[in-house]
Amino acid sequence: MEILKPAVAGTLESSDAQVTVEPGSQGIELALTSSVMNQYGRQIKATVLETLKRLDVSNAKVTVIDKGALDCTLKARVECAVFRSCGASGGNIPWGGAVR
């Protein structure tokens, strides 16, 4: 999927994450901030990158502000931000990993 416009999903509440995606031209540029960076930073990064790869996003600026979100929440926030950015969120989307 091609990122067409900036989009945001999620909140800054405890146990959530705010994910922002913007158009990019030099691969995936990931900026990650987390309240649990020392414990789970590598896992958070892997989850975000895996979800972007599954959605076929190859060029994007991605900012994640994590407040202790579970992996399933991170995946949902990334999916939602990507779908909003390419205008697909209004359609009938099979959420939760069914998109290939």
NORNOR-V883191 format. One record per backbone hydrogen bond with DSSP energy under -0.5 kcal/mol. NH is the residue of the N-H (numbers start at 1). CO is the residue of the C=O. E is the energy in kcal/mol with one decimal. If there is no record, write none. Layout:
BEGIN
nh = (NH & NH)
co = (CO & CO)
e = (E & E)
END
This chain:
BEGIN
nh = (3 & 3 & 4 & 4 & 5 & 7 & 9 & 15 & 16 & 18 & 19 & 19 & 20 & 21 & 22 & 24 & 29 & 29 & 30 & 31 & 31 & 32 & 33 & 35 & 37 & 40 & 41 & 44 & 45 & 46 & 47 & 48 & 49 & 50 & 51 & 52 & 53 & 54 & 55 & 56 & 57 & 58 & 60 & 61 & 62 & 62 & 63 & 64 & 65 & 66 & 66 & 67 & 69 & 74 & 75 & 76 & 77 & 78 & 79 & 80 & 81 & 82 & 83 & 84 & 85 & 86 & 87 & 88 & 89 & 91 & 93 & 95 & 98)
co = (1 & 59 & 2 & 85 & 85 & 21 & 19 & 67 & 13 & 65 & 9 & 17 & 63 & 7 & 61 & 59 & 27 & 60 & 28 & 29 & 62 & 30 & 64 & 66 & 34 & 36 & 37 & 40 & 41 & 42 & 43 & 44 & 45 & 46 & 47 & 48 & 49 & 50 & 51 & 53 & 52 & 56 & 27 & 22 & 29 & 60 & 20 & 31 & 18 & 33 & 64 & 16 & 16 & 70 & 71 & 72 & 73 & 74 & 75 & 76 & 77 & 78 & 79 & 80 & 81 & 82 & 84 & 83 & 83 & 88 & 91 & 93 & 94)
e = (-0.5 & -0.5 & -0.7 & -0.8 & -1.0 & -2.2 & -2.1 & -2.8 & -1.3 & -2.4 & -3.1 & -0.6 & -2.7 & -2.5 & -2.0 & -0.6 & -0.6 & -2.9 & -0.7 & -0.5 & -2.9 & -0.5 & -2.7 & -1.3 & -1.0 & -3.0 & -2.1 & -2.6 & -2.4 & -2.4 & -2.5 & -2.4 & -2.6 & -2.5 & -2.1 & -2.3 & -2.3 & -2.4 & -1.6 & -1.6 & -2.6 & -0.7 & -1.9 & -2.5 & -3.2 & -0.6 & -2.7 & -3.0 & -2.4 & -3.5 & -0.6 & -2.6 & -0.5 & -2.2 & -2.7 & -2.0 & -2.5 & -2.5 & -2.6 & -2.5 & -2.3 & -2.4 & -2.8 & -2.5 & -2.1 & -1.4 & -0.9 & -2.1 & -1.1 & -1.5 & -1.3 & -1.6 & -0.7)
END
